[in-house]
């Protein structure tokens, strides 16, 4: 099978994994943020379960795709015992273990949340928090186990983990916020958005700082940034991030205050967040392209 087919398959599996992890990071947090509101969580339940099951399937498929790429024997090469054992002992195998573990822990968190949506006891909240915290660590580790970042320093490994967690948190919270805009009344939406805005300020600061440090380590010099495929895609990703920041500023300083003054509609806010989510999906696609079809030294 042509390698380009495997590249496309790799790209698709990465996007499904990204989408699943965005929900894994966001849903437990949004449950606490909206105080386990039954109406909100009921609307998120089906999407979150499907997203995580697809992420688990994509994690498994990604491993066998990498086996097929090494075997170079078409579809049957994906099940070659020699190459399965070889890839399993590599960084790809380690990454597969981390990611599968993260998805399973995320599913466990969701089961606990949805089964106790009306009566979240203190013991349950502590248990969810412990699982959630450990899960964040596992997700972060899974993105430093393989690829071009695996050869960098321990600080870079920590930074990539922090970067992806902040990105998944930001993007994963957007869909729940749209649901909140459609479900809560304007005043309640404004209060939730205010709390989200305070948290998002920290997330964005860490996201940009970590992303800048990684770019500095992966792209050597201005010439590489401007004249390589990797550098140009990275600049395009930065442009998309700036657009998302503009959306965030528009929500924080115009739409949310407008809700409090009854001069803006919560449906207008929902539409604007939906547009921001579209930009976020574009960022995930560019990220998948950066790690699939080009590398820091690609031209």
C-alpha positions as CSV (number, residue, x, y, z in Angstrom):
1,X,0.0,0.0,0.0
2,X,1.4,3.5,-0.9
3,X,3.0,5.3,2.0
4,X,0.7,8.3,1.4
5,X,-2.3,6.1,2.3
6,X,-0.7,5.3,5.7
7,X,0.1,9.0,6.1
8,X,-3.5,9.9,5.7
9,X,-4.6,7.1,8.1
10,X,-2.0,8.4,10.6
11,X,-3.4,11.9,10.3
12,X,-7.0,10.8,10.9
13,X,-6.1,8.7,13.9
14,X,-4.1,11.6,15.4
15,X,-7.1,13.9,15.0
16,X,-9.4,11.4,16.7
17,X,-6.9,11.0,19.6
18,X,-6.7,14.8,19.9
19,X,-10.5,15.1,20.0
20,X,-10.8,12.4,22.6
21,X,-8.1,13.8,24.8
22,X,-9.7,17.3,24.6
23,X,-12.8,15.9,26.1
24,X,-10.8,13.9,28.6
25,X,-9.3,17.1,29.9
26,X,-12.4,19.2,29.7
27,X,-15.4,17.2,30.8
28,X,-14.5,16.5,34.5
29,X,-13.5,20.2,34.8
30,X,-16.7,21.4,33.3
31,X,-18.7,19.1,35.6
32,X,-17.3,20.9,38.6
33,X,-17.5,24.3,36.9
34,X,-21.3,23.9,36.3
35,X,-21.8,22.2,39.7
36,X,-22.8,18.8,38.2
37,X,-25.7,20.4,36.4
38,X,-27.8,17.5,35.1
39,X,-29.1,19.3,32.0
40,X,-25.6,20.2,30.9
41,X,-24.0,16.8,31.5
42,X,-26.9,15.0,29.8
43,X,-26.1,16.9,26.6
44,X,-22.4,16.1,26.8
45,X,-22.7,12.4,27.8
46,X,-23.2,10.8,24.3
47,X,-20.5,13.0,22.6
48,X,-17.9,12.4,25.3
49,X,-18.4,8.6,25.4
50,X,-18.2,8.4,21.6
51,X,-15.2,10.7,21.5
52,X,-13.3,8.6,24.0
53,X,-14.2,5.2,22.4
54,X,-13.0,6.6,19.0
55,X,-9.8,7.8,20.7
56,X,-9.2,4.3,22.0
57,X,-9.8,2.7,18.6
58,X,-7.6,5.4,17.0
59,X,-4.8,4.7,19.5
60,X,-4.9,1.0,18.6
61,X,-5.1,1.7,14.9
62,X,-2.2,4.2,15.1
63,X,0.1,1.4,16.5
64,X,-0.7,-1.0,13.7
65,X,-0.4,1.7,11.1
66,X,3.2,2.3,12.3
67,X,3.8,-1.4,12.1
68,X,2.6,-1.4,8.5
69,X,4.8,1.5,7.6
70,X,7.9,-0.3,8.9
71,X,6.9,-3.7,7.4
72,X,6.4,-2.1,3.9
73,X,4.2,-5.0,2.9
74,X,0.8,-3.5,2.4
75,X,-2.1,-4.1,4.7
76,X,-0.9,-7.6,5.8
77,X,2.3,-5.9,7.0
78,X,0.3,-4.3,9.9
79,X,0.0,-7.8,11.5
80,X,3.6,-9.0,10.9
81,X,4.6,-10.5,14.3
82,X,8.3,-9.5,14.0
83,X,7.5,-5.8,13.3
84,X,4.7,-5.8,16.0
85,X,7.3,-6.8,18.6
86,X,9.8,-4.4,17.2
87,X,7.4,-1.4,17.3
88,X,6.0,-2.4,20.7
89,X,9.5,-2.1,22.2
90,X,10.0,1.4,20.7
91,X,8.7,4.8,21.7
92,X,5.5,4.1,19.7
93,X,4.7,1.1,21.9
94,X,5.3,3.2,25.1
95,X,3.1,6.0,23.7
96,X,0.4,3.5,22.9
97,X,0.4,2.2,26.5
98,X,0.2,5.7,27.9
99,X,-2.6,6.8,25.6
100,X,-4.7,3.7,26.0
101,X,-4.3,4.0,29.8
102,X,-5.4,7.7,29.6
103,X,-8.5,6.9,27.6
104,X,-9.5,4.1,30.0
105,X,-9.0,6.4,33.1
106,X,-11.0,9.1,31.3
107,X,-13.9,6.6,30.7
108,X,-13.8,5.7,34.4
109,X,-14.0,9.3,35.4
110,X,-17.0,9.9,33.1
111,X,-18.8,6.8,34.5
112,X,-18.3,8.2,38.0
113,X,-19.5,11.6,37.0
114,X,-22.6,10.5,35.1
115,X,-23.7,8.0,37.6
116,X,-23.6,10.5,40.5
117,X,-24.7,13.6,38.6
118,X,-27.4,14.4,41.2
119,X,-25.4,13.6,44.3
120,X,-21.7,14.3,44.0
121,X,-20.4,13.5,47.5
122,X,-17.1,14.8,48.8
123,X,-15.6,11.3,48.6
124,X,-16.6,11.1,44.9
125,X,-15.1,14.5,44.2
126,X,-11.8,13.6,45.8
127,X,-11.8,10.3,43.8
128,X,-12.5,12.0,40.5
129,X,-9.8,14.6,41.3
130,X,-7.2,11.9,42.0
131,X,-8.0,10.1,38.8
132,X,-8.2,13.3,36.8
133,X,-4.8,14.5,38.1
134,X,-3.1,11.2,37.3
135,X,-4.8,11.1,33.9
136,X,-3.4,14.6,33.1
137,X,0.1,13.3,33.8
138,X,-0.4,10.2,31.7
139,X,-1.7,12.3,28.7
140,X,1.2,14.6,29.0
141,X,3.7,11.7,29.1
142,X,2.1,10.1,26.0
143,X,3.1,13.1,23.9
144,X,6.7,13.0,24.8
145,X,7.3,9.3,24.4
146,X,7.7,9.3,20.6
147,X,8.4,11.6,17.6
148,X,11.0,14.4,17.3
149,X,10.3,15.8,20.8
150,X,11.4,12.5,22.3
151,X,15.0,13.3,21.6
152,X,14.9,16.6,23.5
153,X,15.7,17.4,27.1
154,X,13.6,16.4,30.1
155,X,12.6,20.1,30.4
156,X,11.3,19.9,26.8
157,X,9.4,16.7,27.6
158,X,7.7,18.5,30.5
159,X,7.0,21.5,28.3
160,X,5.3,19.5,25.5
161,X,3.2,17.8,28.1
162,X,2.1,21.1,29.6
163,X,1.5,22.6,26.1
164,X,-0.8,19.8,25.0
165,X,-2.7,19.8,28.2
166,X,-3.4,23.5,28.0
167,X,-4.3,23.2,24.4
168,X,-6.7,20.3,25.0
169,X,-8.2,22.1,28.0
170,X,-8.9,25.3,26.0
171,X,-10.3,23.5,23.0
172,X,-12.1,20.8,24.9
173,X,-14.0,23.4,27.0
174,X,-15.4,25.2,24.0
175,X,-18.2,22.7,23.1
176,X,-19.4,22.5,26.7
177,X,-19.5,26.3,26.8
178,X,-21.7,26.3,23.7
179,X,-24.1,23.9,25.5
180,X,-24.0,26.1,28.6
181,X,-24.9,29.2,26.5
182,X,-27.9,27.3,25.0
183,X,-29.1,25.9,28.4
184,X,-28.4,28.5,31.1
185,X,-30.0,31.9,31.4
186,X,-27.9,34.9,30.4
187,X,-26.9,35.9,34.0
188,X,-25.7,32.3,34.7
189,X,-23.9,32.1,31.4
190,X,-22.1,35.4,32.2
191,X,-20.9,34.0,35.6
192,X,-19.7,30.8,34.1
193,X,-17.9,32.6,31.4
194,X,-16.3,34.9,33.9
195,X,-14.9,32.0,35.9
196,X,-13.8,30.4,32.6
197,X,-12.1,33.6,31.6
198,X,-10.0,33.7,34.8
199,X,-8.9,30.2,34.2
200,X,-8.3,30.7,30.5
201,X,-5.9,33.5,31.2
202,X,-3.6,31.1,33.1
203,X,-4.1,28.4,30.5
204,X,-3.3,30.7,27.6
205,X,-0.2,32.1,29.4
206,X,1.2,28.6,29.9
207,X,0.2,27.5,26.4
208,X,2.1,30.4,24.8
209,X,5.1,30.1,27.0
210,X,5.4,26.4,26.5
211,X,4.8,26.7,22.8
212,X,7.4,29.4,22.4
213,X,10.0,27.3,24.3
214,X,9.3,24.3,22.1
215,X,9.5,26.3,18.9
216,X,12.8,27.7,20.0
217,X,14.1,24.2,20.4
218,X,12.6,22.7,17.3
219,X,13.3,25.5,14.8
220,X,16.9,26.6,14.6
221,X,17.1,30.2,13.3
222,X,14.8,32.6,11.4
223,X,15.8,31.0,8.0
224,X,14.4,27.6,9.1
225,X,11.2,29.4,10.4
226,X,10.6,31.2,7.1
227,X,11.9,28.8,4.5
228,X,11.0,25.3,5.6
229,X,7.7,23.5,5.5
230,X,7.8,23.0,9.2
231,X,8.5,26.6,10.0
232,X,5.8,27.9,7.6
233,X,3.2,25.6,9.0
234,X,4.3,26.6,12.5
235,X,3.8,30.3,11.6
236,X,0.3,29.5,10.2
237,X,-0.5,27.7,13.4
238,X,0.6,30.8,15.4
239,X,-1.7,32.9,13.2
240,X,-4.6,30.7,14.1
241,X,-3.7,30.9,17.8
242,X,-3.8,34.7,17.5
243,X,-7.2,34.5,15.9
244,X,-8.4,32.4,18.8
245,X,-7.0,34.9,21.3
246,X,-8.9,37.6,19.5
247,X,-12.1,35.6,19.9
248,X,-11.3,35.1,23.6
249,X,-10.8,38.8,24.1
250,X,-14.0,39.6,22.2
251,X,-15.9,37.2,24.5
252,X,-14.3,38.5,27.7
253,X,-14.5,42.3,27.0
254,X,-17.6,42.6,24.8
255,X,-20.0,39.7,24.8
256,X,-19.9,38.6,28.4
257,X,-20.3,42.2,29.8
258,X,-23.1,42.6,27.3
259,X,-24.9,39.6,28.8
260,X,-24.8,41.3,32.2
261,X,-26.2,44.5,30.8
262,X,-28.7,42.6,28.7
263,X,-27.4,44.2,25.5
264,X,-26.0,41.0,24.1
265,X,-27.6,37.6,23.5
266,X,-26.3,34.3,24.9
267,X,-27.0,32.9,21.5
268,X,-24.7,35.4,19.9
269,X,-22.0,34.2,22.4
270,X,-22.7,30.6,21.5
271,X,-22.3,31.4,17.7
272,X,-19.0,33.2,18.4
273,X,-17.7,30.3,20.5
274,X,-18.7,27.9,17.7
275,X,-16.6,30.0,15.3
276,X,-13.7,29.9,17.8
277,X,-14.1,26.1,18.0
278,X,-13.8,26.0,14.2
279,X,-10.5,27.8,14.4
280,X,-9.4,25.3,17.1
281,X,-10.2,22.4,14.9
282,X,-8.0,24.0,12.2
283,X,-5.2,24.2,14.8
284,X,-5.5,20.5,15.6
285,X,-5.3,19.7,11.8
286,X,-2.2,21.8,11.4
287,X,-0.7,20.2,14.5
288,X,-1.3,16.7,13.0
289,X,0.3,17.8,9.8
290,X,3.3,19.1,11.6
291,X,3.9,15.8,13.3
292,X,2.9,13.5,10.3
293,X,4.1,15.0,7.0
294,X,6.8,17.4,8.0
295,X,9.4,17.7,10.7
296,X,11.7,20.4,12.1
297,X,14.3,19.8,9.4
298,X,11.9,19.3,6.5
299,X,12.1,21.5,3.4
